């Protein structure tokens, strides 16, 4: 039987401090199902860690000036 706590099977999600819209800021990749602060919301996933990191690199602003 497979251990459901194995992170490779649980997947990952991307969270962001952006509460509305799609101008994602301060994104982080975290294991699916892990608690995170209420100032974040899930914006992508669950998917593999690699896919989440690629999505974040393409879609998330690092919070610097525009």
C-alpha atoms as an extended CHARMM CRD file, in Angstrom:
* protein
*
        66  EXT
         1         1  UNK       CA              0.0000000000        0.0000000000        0.0000000000  PROA      1               0.0000000000
         2         2  UNK       CA              1.2010000000        3.5070000000       -0.8200000000  PROA      2               0.0000000000
         3         3  UNK       CA              1.8440000000        5.9820000000        1.9870000000  PROA      3               0.0000000000
         4         4  UNK       CA             -0.3680000000        9.0060000000        1.2140000000  PROA      4               0.0000000000
         5         5  UNK       CA              2.0120000000       11.2720000000        3.1320000000  PROA      5               0.0000000000
         6         6  UNK       CA              4.6610000000       10.7890000000        0.4000000000  PROA      6               0.0000000000
         7         7  UNK       CA              5.0650000000       14.3140000000       -1.0440000000  PROA      7               0.0000000000
         8         8  UNK       CA              5.7400000000       12.9590000000       -4.5160000000  PROA      8               0.0000000000
         9         9  UNK       CA              2.2270000000       11.5310000000       -4.5930000000  PROA      9               0.0000000000
        10        10  UNK       CA              0.4470000000       14.4280000000       -2.8780000000  PROA      10              0.0000000000
        11        11  UNK       CA              1.6310000000       17.0630000000       -5.3410000000  PROA      11              0.0000000000
        12        12  UNK       CA              2.3060000000       20.7490000000       -4.8780000000  PROA      12              0.0000000000
        13        13  UNK       CA              0.4080000000       24.0170000000       -5.2400000000  PROA      13              0.0000000000
        14        14  UNK       CA              1.3760000000       27.6220000000       -5.8800000000  PROA      14              0.0000000000
        15        15  UNK       CA              0.1350000000       30.1700000000       -3.3440000000  PROA      15              0.0000000000
        16        16  UNK       CA              0.1540000000       33.9640000000       -3.6680000000  PROA      16              0.0000000000
        17        17  UNK       CA             -0.5380000000       36.9950000000       -1.4770000000  PROA      17              0.0000000000
        18        18  UNK       CA             -2.7560000000       38.3750000000       -4.2550000000  PROA      18              0.0000000000
        19        19  UNK       CA             -6.3070000000       38.0570000000       -2.9900000000  PROA      19              0.0000000000
        20        20  UNK       CA             -8.1230000000       39.2240000000       -6.1360000000  PROA      20              0.0000000000
        21        21  UNK       CA             -7.3150000000       39.3770000000       -9.8280000000  PROA      21              0.0000000000
        22        22  UNK       CA             -4.4190000000       37.7120000000      -11.5920000000  PROA      22              0.0000000000
        23        23  UNK       CA             -1.4590000000       39.9860000000      -10.7830000000  PROA      23              0.0000000000
        24        24  UNK       CA              0.1660000000       37.2770000000       -8.6540000000  PROA      24              0.0000000000
        25        25  UNK       CA              2.7370000000       38.4550000000       -6.0930000000  PROA      25              0.0000000000
        26        26  UNK       CA              4.9940000000       36.7650000000       -3.5560000000  PROA      26              0.0000000000
        27        27  UNK       CA              4.2900000000       33.2710000000       -4.8750000000  PROA      27              0.0000000000
        28        28  UNK       CA              5.4910000000       30.1830000000       -3.0680000000  PROA      28              0.0000000000
        29        29  UNK       CA              5.3980000000       26.4930000000       -3.9920000000  PROA      29              0.0000000000
        30        30  UNK       CA              4.1840000000       24.3650000000       -1.0940000000  PROA      30              0.0000000000
        31        31  UNK       CA              3.1540000000       20.7160000000       -0.7040000000  PROA      31              0.0000000000
        32        32  UNK       CA             -0.5460000000       20.1450000000       -1.3720000000  PROA      32              0.0000000000
        33        33  UNK       CA             -2.5140000000       19.9460000000        1.8580000000  PROA      33              0.0000000000
        34        34  UNK       CA              0.0570000000       21.7930000000        3.9610000000  PROA      34              0.0000000000
        35        35  UNK       CA             -1.3180000000       24.7280000000        5.9800000000  PROA      35              0.0000000000
        36        36  UNK       CA             -0.2680000000       28.2320000000        4.9510000000  PROA      36              0.0000000000
        37        37  UNK       CA             -1.0150000000       31.7390000000        6.3350000000  PROA      37              0.0000000000
        38        38  UNK       CA             -4.4500000000       33.2050000000        5.5820000000  PROA      38              0.0000000000
        39        39  UNK       CA             -2.8660000000       36.0880000000        3.6370000000  PROA      39              0.0000000000
        40        40  UNK       CA             -2.1780000000       33.5610000000        0.8370000000  PROA      40              0.0000000000
        41        41  UNK       CA             -4.5140000000       31.8370000000       -1.5870000000  PROA      41              0.0000000000
        42        42  UNK       CA             -3.9560000000       28.8990000000       -3.9180000000  PROA      42              0.0000000000
        43        43  UNK       CA             -3.5010000000       30.0960000000       -7.5120000000  PROA      43              0.0000000000
        44        44  UNK       CA             -2.2740000000       26.9140000000       -9.2550000000  PROA      44              0.0000000000
        45        45  UNK       CA             -2.2120000000       23.1720000000       -8.7300000000  PROA      45              0.0000000000
        46        46  UNK       CA             -2.0700000000       20.5890000000       -7.4520000000  PROA      46              0.0000000000
        47        47  UNK       CA              0.6170000000       19.4210000000       -9.8750000000  PROA      47              0.0000000000
        48        48  UNK       CA              4.2150000000       18.2520000000       -9.7120000000  PROA      48              0.0000000000
        49        49  UNK       CA              6.7680000000       20.4280000000       -7.9370000000  PROA      49              0.0000000000
        50        50  UNK       CA              8.5120000000       21.0500000000      -11.2800000000  PROA      50              0.0000000000
        51        51  UNK       CA              5.2930000000       22.1780000000      -13.0020000000  PROA      51              0.0000000000
        52        52  UNK       CA              4.4060000000       24.4520000000      -10.0840000000  PROA      52              0.0000000000
        53        53  UNK       CA              7.8380000000       26.0900000000      -10.1220000000  PROA      53              0.0000000000
        54        54  UNK       CA              7.6260000000       26.6170000000      -13.8890000000  PROA      54              0.0000000000
        55        55  UNK       CA              4.1280000000       28.1020000000      -13.5950000000  PROA      55              0.0000000000
        56        56  UNK       CA              5.2660000000       30.4500000000      -10.8210000000  PROA      56              0.0000000000
        57        57  UNK       CA              8.2820000000       31.5730000000      -12.8540000000  PROA      57              0.0000000000
        58        58  UNK       CA              6.0000000000       32.4330000000      -15.8000000000  PROA      58              0.0000000000
        59        59  UNK       CA              3.1020000000       33.9960000000      -13.8990000000  PROA      59              0.0000000000
        60        60  UNK       CA              4.2610000000       35.4950000000      -10.6150000000  PROA      60              0.0000000000
        61        61  UNK       CA              5.7290000000       38.9240000000       -9.9980000000  PROA      61              0.0000000000
        62        62  UNK       CA              8.4330000000       39.0160000000       -7.3610000000  PROA      62              0.0000000000
        63        63  UNK       CA              6.8280000000       42.0940000000       -5.7670000000  PROA      63              0.0000000000
        64        64  UNK       CA              9.3510000000       44.6000000000       -7.1020000000  PROA      64              0.0000000000
        65        65  UNK       CA              8.5590000000       47.9220000000       -8.8180000000  PROA      65              0.0000000000
        66        66  UNK       CA              7.0110000000       47.7990000000      -12.2610000000  PROA      66              0.0000000000
